[in-house]
Amino acid sequence: MQSPSSYINNPVSGTQYWSKLWTGVVAASGDLIDANVKVWSGINGTGSLLSVTSLQVWNWHYLGASMSTFSGGPFNFAHTQHTVTGGEAGFYTQVSAKFTGAQTPGSFELYLIYTTSQQFLPAVPTFAPAVGGPGTAVVITGSRFTDAGGVWFNVTGDPGFVVDSDTQITAHVPAGATYGPVQVGNPVGNVQSVGSFTPSTFRVDDGAAWQTATLVHGDDGAAWQTCKVWADDGTSWQQIA
């Protein structure tokens, strides 16, 4: 599988550039990690592939780095492959690259292609709060989130989610979200929560301003109990709190 590309715009001859983020997967012993660089005439991988005189690419990993140098050009693509050992298992890899010559590329495209012996999906996520209206911040907890490429509330995605760490994401309930599981995806695949998130448009006045209700209680005659609120949208009954 291929990791998301990381672009370095306007690279300078003789300078070593790193991918902007640790990319790829948490590797297992025996995995093949192929670090790649392409040279483009335009920024962010636009235009055409542009050849340079010399191109170096490193695959950085836990115990050091493997590096290949391609000289005598012209070259517009280079790569180096590394086989993960047992001592390196469980760590991320990163790409860096450098070129020499008088060319003035618009951008480097850095990415990894890997063959995994294990499936490093994100861990099954948990989240809080479980109810909220559009824009509500939801903290998603799990692991292997560093490469997260998407967060969905049922089938509606949040394009503005933030990866806080490898174990936490902060997402915001998108408009149009429907009742269902929260999903997190990385380059290996998607996983979804066991529990479901409830989009709420049920609002109450707390005396200062209208607030989205996340919990509703009712008196069953013995004690106050948490209850669910449903509304008919004209098509079917929907849980709103």
C-alpha positions in Angstrom: 0.0 0.0 0.0 1.1 3.6 -0.5 1.2 6.2 2.2 -0.2 9.7 1.7 2.3 11.9 -0.3 4.2 14.6 1.5 5.3 17.6 -0.7 8.4 19.7 -0.3 8.0 22.9 -2.5 10.8 24.8 -4.1 13.6 22.4 -2.9 17.2 23.8 -3.1 20.1 21.9 -4.6 22.3 20.2 -1.9 19.8 20.5 0.9 18.3 17.4 2.5 14.6 17.5 3.0 12.4 15.4 5.3 8.8 14.4 4.8 6.6 16.7 6.8 5.1 13.9 8.9 6.1 10.5 10.0 4.4 8.4 7.3 3.6 4.8 6.6 2.5 2.2 9.1 3.8 0.7 12.3 6.1 -1.9 10.7 6.4 -5.5 11.6 9.5 -7.8 11.3 9.8 -8.8 7.6 7.8 -6.0 6.2 9.2 -4.2 3.1 9.3 -0.4 3.3 10.0 1.3 0.0 10.9 5.0 0.3 10.2 7.0 -2.8 10.8 10.5 -4.2 9.6 12.1 -7.4 10.7 15.5 -8.8 8.0 17.7 -10.2 8.2 20.9 -12.2 5.3 22.5 -10.3 4.5 22.8 -6.6 2.6 20.1 -4.7 3.3 17.5 -7.4 1.9 19.4 -10.3 3.2 19.9 -13.8 5.5 17.3 -15.3 8.3 15.0 -13.9 11.5 17.0 -13.9 14.9 15.4 -14.2 17.9 16.3 -12.0 21.6 15.4 -12.1 21.8 13.5 -8.9 19.1 12.2 -6.5 19.4 10.7 -3.1 16.6 9.1 -1.0 16.8 7.8 2.6 14.4 5.5 4.4 14.7 6.4 8.1 13.8 3.8 10.6 14.3 2.9 14.2 17.9 1.6 14.0 19.3 4.0 11.4 18.7 4.6 7.7 19.0 3.0 4.3 20.0 5.3 1.5 20.4 5.1 -2.2 22.2 7.6 -4.5 21.5 7.9 -8.2 24.2 10.0 -10.0 25.0 10.8 -13.5 21.3 11.5 -14.3 19.0 12.6 -15.5 16.7 11.2 -12.8 13.1 12.2 -11.9 12.4 9.3 -9.6 14.4 7.4 -7.0 13.7 4.9 -4.2 15.3 2.7 -1.6 13.9 -0.4 0.0 14.4 -1.6 3.6 13.4 -4.9 5.2 12.3 -4.4 8.8 14.1 -6.5 11.4 12.7 -7.8 14.7 14.5 -5.0 16.6 12.7 -2.3 14.6 9.2 -3.8 14.7 6.6 -1.4 16.0 8.2 1.8 14.8 7.4 4.3 12.0 9.5 5.2 9.1 10.2 8.5 7.3 11.5 9.6 3.9 14.1 12.2 3.2 15.6 13.3 -0.1 18.3 15.6 -1.7 19.3 16.5 -5.2 22.3 18.2 -6.7 22.7 20.2 -9.9 21.5 23.5 -11.4 17.9 22.5 -11.9 15.1 24.3 -10.0 12.3 21.8 -9.3 8.9 23.0 -8.2 8.5 20.2 -5.6 9.6 16.8 -4.2 6.9 14.2 -3.7 7.9 11.9 -0.9 6.0 8.7 0.0 6.3 5.1 1.1 5.1 1.9 -0.5 5.0 -1.0 2.0 4.1 -4.6 2.0 2.9 -5.7 5.5 2.9 -9.1 7.1 0.3 -7.8 9.5 -2.7 -5.5 9.1 -2.0 -2.3 11.1 -5.5 -0.9 11.2 -6.4 1.7 13.7 -7.6 0.3 17.0 -11.3 0.1 17.5 -12.1 3.7 18.6 -14.0 5.0 21.5 -15.3 8.5 21.7 -16.9 11.2 23.9 -19.4 12.8 24.1 -21.8 10.3 22.6 -24.4 13.0 21.7 -24.0 16.4 20.1 -25.2 18.8 17.4 -23.2 20.0 14.3 -19.9 21.5 15.3 -19.6 19.6 18.6 -16.1 18.6 19.4 -15.7 14.8 19.8 -12.6 13.3 21.3 -11.8 9.9 19.7 -9.4 7.6 21.5 -7.6 4.6 20.2 -4.2 3.9 18.6 -2.3 4.0 15.2 -4.0 7.3 14.4 -0.8 9.1 13.1 -1.6 8.3 9.5 -5.4 8.8 9.8 -6.8 10.0 6.5 -10.5 10.3 7.5 -13.0 10.4 10.3 -16.7 9.7 9.6 -19.8 10.0 11.8 -21.7 7.0 10.3 -21.1 7.9 6.6 -20.7 11.7 6.8 -17.0 12.8 7.0 -15.4 15.6 9.0 -12.8 17.2 6.7 -11.5 19.3 9.6 -10.5 16.7 12.1 -7.2 17.1 13.9 -4.8 14.2 14.8 -3.7 15.2 18.3 -1.4 12.2 18.8 -1.1 8.6 17.7 -3.8 7.8 20.3 -6.2 10.7 20.0 -8.2 12.6 17.3 -10.4 15.7 17.8 -13.2 15.7 15.3 -16.3 17.9 14.9 -19.8 16.6 14.2 -20.4 17.5 10.5 -23.7 18.9 9.3 -25.9 16.0 8.0 -24.4 13.4 10.3 -26.7 10.5 11.0 -27.0 8.0 13.9 -24.3 5.4 13.7 -20.7 4.4 14.5 -17.7 6.6 14.4 -15.1 5.5 11.8 -11.4 6.2 11.6 -9.3 5.3 8.5 -5.6 5.1 7.7 -3.8 3.8 4.6 -4.4 0.2 5.7 -8.1 0.5 6.1 -11.1 1.7 8.2 -12.4 0.6 11.5 -15.6 1.6 13.3 -16.6 2.0 16.9 -18.7 -0.5 18.7 -21.1 2.2 20.0 -23.0 4.7 18.0 -22.9 8.5 18.0 -26.2 10.4 18.2 -26.4 13.6 16.3 -28.6 15.9 18.3 -30.6 19.0 17.3 -32.5 19.0 20.6 -31.7 22.3 22.4 -32.6 23.7 25.8 -32.3 27.1 27.4 -29.9 27.1 30.4 -30.9 30.6 31.3 -28.0 32.2 29.4 -28.2 30.7 26.0 -29.7 27.8 24.0 -27.5 24.8 24.4 -27.5 21.4 22.6 -28.8 18.8 25.0 -26.5 15.8 25.3 -28.4 14.1 28.1 -32.2 14.1 28.7 -33.7 12.7 32.0 -37.2 11.6 32.8 -38.9 10.7 36.0 -40.2 7.1 35.9 -42.0 7.5 39.2 -39.1 6.2 41.3 -36.1 8.2 40.2 -34.8 10.3 37.3 -33.6 8.1 34.4 -31.6 8.9 31.3 -34.0 8.6 28.3 -33.8 9.0 24.6 -35.7 11.6 22.5 -37.0 10.8 19.0 -38.5 13.1 16.4 -40.3 12.4 13.2 -38.5 14.1 10.3 -41.4 13.3 7.9 -39.7 10.1 6.6 -39.0 8.1 9.8 -38.4 8.6 13.5 -34.9 9.7 14.3 -33.1 9.7 17.7 -32.0 13.3 18.4 -30.9 13.0 22.0 
